[in-house]
């Protein structure tokens, strides 16, 4: 029974995390639902644990994706279109001129 609750919790976490997915929350929800329905007949506890571990890996990948998107947004906001290296070189030249 504890595996059943772990699977339900994993599904809830994936659906919650998928709301901000770049292709849309409904796209992610439909794909997630399809995977869970495909594996609904799995009864081997070891295989269920492997599937849960794969789902937790997907959650970690989603978190990394969201962090990267946030980082890129902040970088774009502060540096504009120029790269970090270009900004440093420009600042060094300003410093050398003074």
C-alpha positions as CSV (number, residue, x, y, z in Angstrom):
1,X,0.0,0.0,0.0
2,X,2.9,2.4,0.6
3,X,4.0,2.0,-3.1
4,X,0.5,3.0,-4.1
5,X,0.7,6.2,-2.1
6,X,4.2,6.9,-3.4
7,X,2.9,6.6,-7.0
8,X,0.0,8.9,-6.3
9,X,2.3,11.5,-4.7
10,X,4.7,11.3,-7.6
11,X,1.8,11.9,-10.0
12,X,0.6,14.9,-8.0
13,X,4.1,16.3,-7.9
14,X,4.6,15.8,-11.6
15,X,1.3,17.5,-12.5
16,X,2.1,20.4,-10.2
17,X,5.6,20.8,-11.6
18,X,4.4,20.5,-15.2
19,X,2.1,23.6,-15.0
20,X,5.1,25.8,-16.0
21,X,6.3,23.5,-18.8
22,X,7.4,25.5,-21.9
23,X,5.0,23.6,-24.2
24,X,2.1,24.2,-21.9
25,X,0.6,22.5,-18.8
26,X,-2.0,20.5,-20.8
27,X,0.7,19.1,-23.0
28,X,2.7,17.9,-20.0
29,X,-0.3,16.7,-18.1
30,X,-1.5,14.6,-21.1
31,X,1.9,13.1,-21.6
32,X,2.3,12.3,-17.9
33,X,-1.2,10.7,-17.8
34,X,-0.4,8.6,-20.8
35,X,2.8,7.3,-19.1
36,X,1.0,6.4,-15.9
37,X,-1.8,4.7,-17.8
38,X,0.7,2.7,-19.8
39,X,2.3,1.4,-16.6
40,X,-0.8,0.8,-14.6
41,X,-0.6,-3.0,-14.9
42,X,2.9,-3.2,-13.4
43,X,2.7,-5.3,-10.2
44,X,6.3,-6.1,-9.5
45,X,7.4,-4.0,-6.5
46,X,11.0,-3.6,-7.8
47,X,9.9,-2.5,-11.2
48,X,7.5,0.0,-9.5
49,X,10.4,1.4,-7.5
50,X,12.4,1.8,-10.7
51,X,9.5,3.7,-12.3
52,X,9.2,5.9,-9.2
53,X,12.9,6.7,-9.3
54,X,12.6,7.6,-13.0
55,X,9.7,9.9,-12.2
56,X,11.7,11.6,-9.4
57,X,14.5,12.0,-12.0
58,X,12.0,13.8,-14.3
59,X,11.1,16.1,-11.4
60,X,14.7,17.0,-10.9
61,X,15.1,17.7,-14.6
62,X,12.1,19.9,-14.6
63,X,13.5,21.9,-11.7
64,X,16.8,22.3,-13.6
65,X,14.9,23.4,-16.7
66,X,13.0,26.1,-14.6
67,X,16.2,27.3,-13.0
68,X,17.9,27.6,-16.3
69,X,14.9,29.6,-17.7
70,X,15.0,31.9,-14.7
71,X,18.8,32.4,-15.0
72,X,18.5,33.2,-18.7
73,X,15.7,35.7,-18.0
74,X,17.8,37.4,-15.3
75,X,20.9,37.4,-17.5
76,X,18.9,38.9,-20.4
77,X,17.5,41.6,-18.1
78,X,20.9,42.7,-16.7
79,X,23.2,42.1,-19.7
80,X,20.8,42.7,-22.6
81,X,22.0,41.1,-25.9
82,X,25.7,41.1,-25.1
83,X,27.4,38.2,-23.5
84,X,28.9,38.2,-20.0
85,X,32.4,38.1,-21.5
86,X,31.7,41.1,-23.7
87,X,30.4,43.0,-20.6
88,X,33.5,42.3,-18.7
89,X,35.8,43.4,-21.6
90,X,33.8,46.6,-21.9
91,X,34.1,47.3,-18.2
92,X,37.8,46.6,-18.2
93,X,38.3,49.1,-21.1
94,X,36.3,51.7,-19.2
95,X,38.5,51.1,-16.2
96,X,41.7,51.4,-18.2
97,X,40.6,54.7,-19.8
98,X,40.3,56.4,-16.4
